[in-house]
Amino acid sequence: MPAIQILDSALFQSLIERARSAPRRRVNHNFHAGMEENPHRFLNVMIRGTYIAPHRHLDPPKAESFLVLDGEIAFFTFDDSGRIASTHVLGRDPMGIDLAPGVWHTMTPLSPHAVCYEVKPGPYLASNDKDFAPWAPREGDPAVPAYLESLLSAVTRAR
């Protein structure tokens, strides 16, 4: 990894283009050198319509911070039964959110694209990074579009 990495419109635009052609409609751009590094710092670039299954970071417990640098996202937290506990539109004011370990959450872009800077503890191990919510569909499930639409309708009611 270079000693200095610049976050500029050229980087954002190249990542937005990559996300547009990615099957999941999002890409990460890591600033940390490896999965064992601590903390993990990265850009999460999302295109409207991407779906991140609700999850939490419980074992090991990991806090997470999100700062929207471009665009707008709807950020949701949930109770243990899957009811929406809070809905936040991030991107202007407020620009970000910080979560304690173990909070169920997801987010989705409201604008055509969104660039979010995230920080969370490393290391990353795919086997235990996320505890996916049993009450929400996983990526690829045919129920995803309806579930995502129900989340977005909660944003409309909250505004």
N, C-alpha and C positions, 0 to 999 in steps of 0.2 A: 504494500500500500504506500502511496506517496505520503510524504510528511504533511502536505497541505492539499486539501481538496476544496475546490471552489463550488459553491452552490449558486448557479446563475441560470439565466433564462435558456441558454443553449443546452445545459444539462437537463433542465426540466423538459424542454421540447423533445429532446432525444428519448427521454424516458416515457413521455406521453405517447410518442409514436410507437415505441416498443410495447407499451401497455395496450394500445389499440389493436395490435396484431396478436397479442398473447391470448391463448385459449381461455384463461381465467379473467381476462380484462384488467389485469394489474401486474405490476412488477415491483420488486424491491431493488434498491441500490444501496449496498452495504458500505459503510465507512469503516467498520471494524475489519481487521485483517483476517480473522478466522472465527469459526463457530465456537471456539473455546474462549475467545476474548471476552472481557468484561469491562464496561458494559457494551451491549449491542446498540449501535447507532445506525439508523438507515432511513432512506426515503421510501415510503410506500406510495406508489403512484397508481391511482385507480381511475378507471373509466366508468361512467354511469352505467349501472346494470350489473357490476360485479357483485358477487355475494361472498361474504366472509361468514361462515357459520358461527353463531354465538358460542363463545368459549370463555374460559377463565384460566388463570395460571395459578394453580393451587399446590402442586407437588412436583417440583419445589415451588414455594410461594415466590411470585415475582410481581413487583409493582411495574407499572408502565406509564409513560408519558407520551402524549400526542400533541403536536403543534401543526396546525394547517398553514402551509406556506402559500398555497395557490388553490383557489376554488373553495367549495363549501362541501362539508360532509354532515350527514346526520349520524349522531353517535348515540347509541342506546345502551342502557344498563338494564338488567333483569333481576327479578327475585329468583329464588330457587325453583319456583314452579313454572317459570317462563313468562310471567307477567312483566310488562315493561315497567321498570322502576323509575327511569328517567330518560328523557329525550333532550338532546342538545344539538343545536345547529352550530357548528364550528366553522370559522373561516374569516370572520371579521371581528366581532366582539360577542361572545368569547372566541379566542383564536385557538384554544387548546384545552386539554383536560389531563389530569393526573389521577391514576387509579391505584388503589391499594391492591395487594395480592388477593386473589380469590373472587374478584368482582366479575360476574357474568357480563360480557359486552360484545358488541359488534358495531360496525360502521359501514356506511355506504355513501357514495358521492351523490350530492344533489345537483351539482353543476356538471357540465359535460365531462370534466376531469377534475381530479383533486390531487395535490401533492402534500403528503403528510410526513413530517419528520417524527420518527419514533425513537424512543430510548427505553430499553429494558435490560435487566441483568442477563448476562451470559452465564454459563455456556448454553448453546442451543443443542438440544437433542430431540430429534423428531419424535422419538418414542414417548417423551413426557412433557413436551413444550406446552401443549394445549390439552385441556380437559373440555371436550366438546359437549355442549348441552344436549341432554337426552330428549328434550322437548322441542327441538328445532331440527329442520332437515339439514342434512350434510350436503356439501357441494355435489352437484350432479344429480341429486334427487329430483324427480319430476315435481315435487311440491315446492321447490325453491321459488319459482316466479310468484306464486300466490302468497307465500310467506313474506317475501321481500315487499310485495305490494301492501301487505297488511302493516308492515313496519313503516313504510313511507306514508301510509294514510294516518298513522299516529303523529307524524311530523306536521301534517296539514292541520290536524286538530290542535296541536300544541302551539302553533304560530298565532 
